[in-house]
Structure formats: structure tokens, C-alpha cells
Amino acid sequence: MDMSRTSSNGGARERLVVIGGDAAGMSAASQARRLRGPDELEIVAFERGHFTSYSACGIPYWVGGDVPERDQLIARTPEEHRERAIDLRMRTEVVEIDVAGARVLSRNLDSGAEEWTAYDKLVIATGARPVRPDLPGMDAPGVHGVQTLDDGQALLDTLAGTEGRRAVVVGAGYIGVEMAEALINRGYEVTVVNRGKEPMSTLDPDMGRLVHTAMEGMGITMVDDAEVTKVLTGDDGRVRAVATEDAEYPADVVVLGIGVRPETTLAEAAGLPLGEHGGLLTDLAMRVRGHTDIWAGGDCVEVLDLVSGRERHIALGTHANKHGQVIGSNVGGGYATFPGVVGTAVSKVCDLEIARTGLREKDALRAGLRFETVTIESTSRAGYYPRAALMTVKMLAEHRTGRLLGVQIVGREGAAKRVDIAAVALTAGMTVEQMTALDLGYAPPFSPVWDPILVAARKAVTAVRKNTR
């Protein structure tokens, strides 16, 4: 058992153990190292894959060819972490957490050797796992998830070795629509099979319908409200089609974009607290509730929704990096907190931009809120300026108070990042009336005189006033 805890000057030093070598885990390790040197804090990190500190969000753009090289997605290599006195052990999976004994059991995936490692402080950053339905044929060659760089490389290898040009994407969330774009860019005929009534379940159905229509206009075959029942294979064992109850869709490659769940198998077995979405529960300092020396961050945790006041699971690299900074600051002797999120996300499929922040209608209903909704159409630039593109903005405001509750945007160039205005307003707890006075930048190449967000806010003010008389 690895129990050594001695500094170079003979004194005792603490040991930080990190489970997971991507955004949250290595951000925490790096920040802790900045604050405490090797003589004070030993850092041991375990990563079961081949890569560290990479952008999983960039995988669809690598697969699609927008990013030419895999290594462009890697922010920091294992060697670079080791140069900072972090004992990073690759291809090594933690298989057990012994909370009472303050130790973890790891297994080298190449040799099979196992070892216990004691810790003074533990960071759990195990990420999320892709949803992979337990259906016939799901493990057939040619069926791919896209969660890690290894997954992306495996998919590219399949695309390079497949003569056919038919692809089926299962699921129409962020990963699904982004992978549909990637495959279109590679010259494939793409069919998206989606169990929801419209793509992008993170939007309200009326906004999802806009995405559906736009994707069909790009040549993508959209199959909504359809449940995949099995993957069919040929005589060679490879995928040949995806089947639903009503039809079969020929496929030379299948990409799963059904979503992810928190990877908390280890944490659950160790008796650590999980929320209703299966993610670890932490306090504002990202410390696991009820445990003084255990922290957690990234896609394996649930976070506070600042709009609804409820816990939710959001798998995004932006949050994971912030969690890691907070954890590393606290482990390193400083102080930091992560107050929560408003649920901001953007995506695109070809030239269509999709954005949301705050609550959807069903989120507001679930939270017991009464609200008004408005939808407007506007343009990204002054209407007379070249390349002015249409966008649709939907806004939710609380009944009577007018507090902003959520915004969704679907449009072309210049649409998605406007959601950041709403994200700031949500974080500040602004009302839609207060938003109408925001001093936003204006010039014809960038915006109409009234920015689309402000047009929606003005309409929302009218709706709130009308319905509170």
C-alpha cells in the first residue's frame, strides 16, 4: 500500500488524490499546485484513458474536419502535468473508494495490477457516461458514442474504412445535431432518429420545430417521435440499419447522441450523497455534502439552478473548469465558491445557431411558477445592412413581477451569442422591464437599433402588464 507522506525536509505533507484527468480534475490539481508546492502537497491523479485536459466539446468539429488535428483539442498533456509535480497515472482506473479508510483502490488497465493509495484530500471528477440503450446490436462494429478522444478516433477510423455513405444519428440533442453536421460535412447522407416530438429537447417544442425545419432544409432526414428498437447487422456482423417500430433506416455507421448521465458508480458504492438526477451533491465550495475532505466537480455533480432554486445536472466544460478552479483554491488553502448556473448553452448545425438560458416552459411549470411567454422575429443586423439574418427569440417572464425566467434563440449568423445578454440578466435577477433600458452596443453591422433581445423584453413587458391588471 502506498502510504508515504514525507516532504524533502523530513516533515509531513498532505496528499491530494484526484480521480479523473480531464477538465475538473486537472484544473483542481493545477490550481492546488499553484497555491501549494510539492513539499507541502503531494498530488496523485488517476486517468483511465489515453488523454488529459482535452475539449470533449470539440470532438464533433474534429470529426467534421473543422479542426484538422486531434491534438489541437488537448490543452495540456500528461507530460506537462508531470512537469508541474503532479503524479499523473494514465490508463489507471480507480475501482473503489474507501471513505472510512481514506484510500482508493486503483487498477492499471494494461497490466491489471491493483494498488491502494491513501489520501488526505480527495477530488472526484469522474465525468459523465454516454447513454447507450441495452438494445440488440448496440455493440456491433460501426456503432459509436462520442464522449472521449478515443471515441472520436474510433469513429474516424470507421469512417475511413467504410465505403458506404449512409449515417444514422440516434438522438437530437446537442451531440446529435453537432454530429449530424459533422457527417454532412464529410459527405454522408444523414438521418437523425429522435424519440422526442422535436429535436433539441433543451428548447420548447415550438422552438425545436424551427430546428427541425432548418435541418431538413440542409438535406438531413429528420425522424421525430420514433424509438429505436434495435440495430440490424449484416453477414459480416457490422451495422447495416437502425430499426424503429415502424421502419428501418439503412446505415453504414451509427452515432449515438442520446445524452449523458453522471458517472457516479464509484461514489454511490462508497455511500456518498447523490441527487435526483444521479449526480453528487456538494456545497458552495464544491465539497461533497457531509464530508470534510472530499470534493467533487464536473459532469459527475449536480449544481444549483439560480432561476428555479433546484438542483440540476448540466454536463458542460465551462462548468467543469470553474468547479476545478474552486476546488483547487480550497484544497490549496484559499477560498472560493461556485454559486450555481442559469443553464446557458449554445450549439449549431451547419449555419443554424441554437441557444438557450434559464427555464423552458415545462421547467417553470415544474417549479410552480406562473409566467408569460412572448416570441418575436428580428434580424442580426440592421435590416438594410448586407447579410442581415433572421432570428427567433422566445422569452419567459414571471407573472406579475416580470422577472426574467428564460430565453431561447434560433437563427443564423449572430444569433446564438446574444443569449449571453439574457444569461447576465438572469444571474442579476433582472426584470424584463429593467432589461429594456440596457445600454447595448449598436451599429448597423452588428444590430438593429433595438437589439432582438430588447425587442423580446419590450414585448414581454407588455404581456406582463396586460395580464396583471
N, C-alpha and C positions, 0 to 999 in steps of 0.2 A: 504493500500500500504506500502511495506517495503522500508522506506526511511532513516533509521538510518545510520549515518556516524560519530560516535563519538568514539575516542580511549579511552583507560583506563585512560589516563592522562587528559582527557577532551578536547583534541584538535581534529581537523577534520582529518579524514583519508579517503583515496580513496577506492572505491570498484571496484574490478575486477569481472566481471561476465563471466563465461565460459560456452558455450553451447556444450556439448559433453564430455563424461568421458572416452574416450579411449586414444590412443597414443598422438595425437597432443594436445588435450585439457588438459589432466592431466600432460603432460610434461611441457606445458606452465605454468600451475598453480604451479607445484612443483618448477620450476626454478624461477618463480617470488617470491615464498615464501622464497627460499634460499637467495634472494637478499634483500627482504623487509619483516620485521617482522609483526606480527598481529597488532601492534599498528600503523603501517604506512599504511598497505594494508589489507583490508578485501577481502577474496576470496570466492565467491559463485559459485559453479559448479552444472550444471543440467545434469543428465543422465537418459534417458528414459528406459534403460534396467536394468538387474539384476547384471551386472558385470562392472568392470572398469579395465583399463590398462591391457588388455589381448592381446594375439597374435592371431589375426584372421588368420594369415598365417599358424598357426599350426593346425587349425581345421581339415584339411584332414588327418593329421598324428595321431590325436586323434581318429578320426572316424575309421581309418585303423588299429589302435591298436599299432602303434609305440610309441605313448605317452599314457601310461596307464590311467592317471587320468586327468580329465578336469582342476583341479586347478593347475596343472603344467604349464598351459598356462597363468595363471594370475600373472602378475609382481607385482601388488600392489592392495590390497583390498580396498573397501570403508573405512573400519575402519582405515587402515594405512594412508590413505589420511587425514582423520579427525584428527588423532593424530598430523598431521602437520598443524593444524589450518586452514584447508580447509573445508568450509561448503558445503559438497557434498550431494546433494539431489537426491537420487535414485528414479527410477520409476516416474520421473517427466520430462515431455516434454515441451520444450519451443514452444509455438504455434504462437507467434507474436513478432517481433522486432519493436519497435517504435523508429526509429532513431532520429526524431526531439525531442522526449521527453526523450531520453537516458534511455530507460527502456525496459524490456522484460516481456511478459506475459507467465507464466508457468501453467501447469495443472498436478496435481497429478493423475497418471493413475489408482490408486487404489480407491481413494475417489472421484475423479472428481473435487476437489476443485481447483480454479484458483486464481492466485495472481500476481500482478505487482511487479517487482523488479527493482529498479533504478541502473544504473551503471555509473561509471566514465570512465571505460575502458571495452571493450567487446571483447571476443575472440570467433569466430565462428569455431567450429570443429565438424561439423555435419556429416562428413564422406561421404560415398557413399551408394547408394542403388542398390541391385541386379536388373538386367534386368529380368522382369517377363512378358512375352508376354501376351497380352489380348486375350487368345485363350480359347475355350471351354475345361473345365476340368482342367485348370491350378491350381485351388484352391481345387482340390479333395484331400482327405486324401491319403498320400503316395507320394505326390509331394513336394519336399523340395528345398529351397535355402540354402546356407551355408555361410552367411555373419557374423553371430554373434555366441557367445557361446550358446545362446538359440536355434539358428537354428541347431547347431551341436548336442545338446542334443535331440532335437525333431527327428532328423534323426536317431540317435542311438536308441531311443525308438521305432521308426518304424521298424528298422532292427531287434530288439529283439523280436518284436511282430508279425513278418511276417514269415510264413512258407516257402513261395516261395523263390527261389534263383536267380531271374532274375532282373537285374537292367539296366535301360537306363539312360545314362548321356546325357543331351541336351547341346551341346556346347563343343568345344575342345580347349579352351584357357587354361590359367594356372590352373584355378579352375577345369575345365573339366577333364584335364588329371590327375591332382592330385587326384580328386575324383574317377576316373576310377581305379587308383592304389589302393586307399583305399578299394574299393568294391571288387577288385580282391583279396586283402589280406584277406577279410572276406569270401572268398569262393563263391562269386557271379559270375554268367555268365553276362558279361558286354557288352553292346552295346553302342557305342558313336555315336550320331546323330549330325552332324555338317553341318551348312549351307555353310561353305567355301569349296573351292575345295580341301584344305588340312587342317589338324589340325594345331594349333598354328599360327594364323594369324599374330602374332608378328614377325614371321620369313618370309623370302621369300618363295614362293611356292616350289622351289626345295629343300630347307632345311626342309620344312614341310612334304614333301614326305618321307624323311628319318624317321621322327617321325611316320608317318602313317605305314610304313613298319615294324618298330620295334614294334609298339603297336599290330599289327596283329600277329606278332611272339610271343607275350605274351598271345595270346588267346583272345584278345579283338576284337570284331566285329566293324569295322570302317565303318560308313555310311557317306560319304562326299557329298557335293553339294546337300544336302537334307534339305528342310524346314519343320519343324514341323507344322502341321495344327491343331491338337487337341490332347488332352489326353482322351483316352477312359476309361470308368469306368464300373465296374460290377454291379450286382444287389444290392450289399451292399454299393454302392457309392464309393468304393475305386478304385484306379487306376488299370487298367488291361493291358493297352497297350499305346504306343505312335504312332500316325499316321502321316505319311507324305503324299504327293500327290500320291505316288506310292506304299506304303507298310505300314504294321503295324508291330510293334516290341513289343512283349509281355513284360510286366514289372510288377513286384511286388512292385517296388519302383522306383521313378524317381528323379534324382538330376539335378537341373538347374545350369549350369556352363557357362552361356551366356555372363557374364561380368557384369560390374557395371557402373553406371553414378553418377556424383557428386550430393550429396543431398543438393540442394540449393533452395529448395522450399521457406523456410523462407527468405533467403537472397533476392531472386527475388521479393517476395511480399513486402519487405522493400525498394526496389529500389536500391539495391547495384549492382555494375557492374559485369557482367558475360562475359566470353569469348565465343568463337565459339563452345567450347566443353561443355558449360554449367557450368563451374567451376568459382568460384570467382576469380577476378583479384586483385593481390596485388603488392606492390613494393618490393624492395630487402629486406626490413625489415619485410616483411610479413604483412604490414599494408594495409588494403583494400584501393584501389585507390580512392582518393578524400575524405577520412575520417580519421581525425587525431587520433581518439580514438577507432577505430575498427580494429582488426586484424583477420586473418583467416589462417588456416593451415590444413594439412592432405588431405584426399581424396576429400574434397569439393573444392579444389583450382586448378587452372591451374598454371603450372610452366614454366619457360623459358627453352627451349631446347638449350643447348650451341652449338650444332653442326649445327642445321638448323637456329637458331635465331628466332624460332617461339614458341608460347605458345602451351603447350600440357597438357593433363590430364593423370597422372600416379598414380594409387592407390597402394601405397606400404608403409608398415610400416616403412621402413628405412627413407623415406622422411618425413613421418608424425612426427616421433620423432625428427628429425632435425628441422622441422618447429616449433615444440613446444618449443625446446630449444631457438631458435632465438626469438620467440615471448615473452617467459618468460624473457629473458635477456632484451629486450627492454621495456617491461612493468615494469620490476623491476628496471629500471634506468640505465641499462648498454647499450651496443650497440652490435648488431650482425646482420649479413645479410645471406640470402640464395641465392647464385648466380645463381643456376639453376641445371639442370641434363643433363646427356648424355643418359639416358634411359637404364640403366643396369638392367637386370633381369635374374634369373636362376630358373630352375624348374627340376623336374624329374618325370618319370613314371617307376616304378619298378627300373631296373638298368640302364635305359636310362637317360642321363643327357642332358639338353637343356639350352642354354644360348644365350643371345644377348645383344649388346650395340650399341648405335649410331643409324644410319639410315638404314632402308631397302631400296631396290631399289626404291619402289614407294614413299618413304619419300623423297629421294634425287631428284627424278623427280618432285615431288610436290614443292620442294624448289627451283627448277630451276637450279639444279646443274648438271654438266656433270661429269661422273665418269667411272672408270674401275672396273670390278669385277674379282676376282680370287677365285677358290675353290681348296683346297688341302686335301689329306688324310695323316694322320700321326698316331703316337702312343703316348700313355700317358707316356710310359717309353721307355728306350732303347729296340729295337726290340728283343734282345736276353734275356731280363730280364723277369722272370716269371710274368704272368698276364698282360703283355703289351696289352693294349686295343686300338682298332681303334677309331679315331675321325675324323670328317669332319669339316674343318674350312673354312668359306666364309668371304672374306674381300672386302670392298669397299674403293676405294681411289679416291680422286678428280682428274679429268683430268688436266693435265699439272702440277699442284702444287704438287700432290702426298699426299695432306693432308689426313690423315685417316678419313673416314666417318662412318664406321660401321664394326662390326664383329658379326658373328653368328657361334655357335658351337653346334654340335650334336654328342654325343659319349657316351662312357661308363665311368667307374670309372676314375676320374682325369681330366675329360673334362671341366666341367662347370666352375669351379673357375678360369680357365685360362682366362676367359673373363675379369677378373679384370685388367690384364695387359693392355688390349685394352682400358678399361674404364679410366685408368690413362693416357694413351697416348692421348685419345680423349680430356680429360679435359685439358691436357697440349698443345693441338693443334699441336701434332707432325705429321710429315710426315712418310710415310711408310719407307722411306729410313733411317730416324733417328731411327726408331724402330729396324731396323736390327742390330744396334750397342748396343742395350740394354744389360746390364750385368745381365742376369737372372741366377738363381741358376741351377746348373746341377750336377746330379749324376744318374747313370743308374736306380735306383729305382724310380726316380722322373720325368725323362725327357730324351728324346733323346739328342744328342749333340746339335742339332738345335731344340729348342722348337717349337711345332706346330704353335704357333703364329708367330714366327720369320720365319718359312718356308713360311707361307702365306704372310708375309710382303716382303720377298725377291721376291716372285713371283709377288706381286703387283708392286714392283719397276720396274721389267722387263716390265710389262704391261704398266705402265705409260711412261716409256722411249720409248717403241716401238710406242706408239700412240701419242707422242708429237714431233716426228721427222718431 
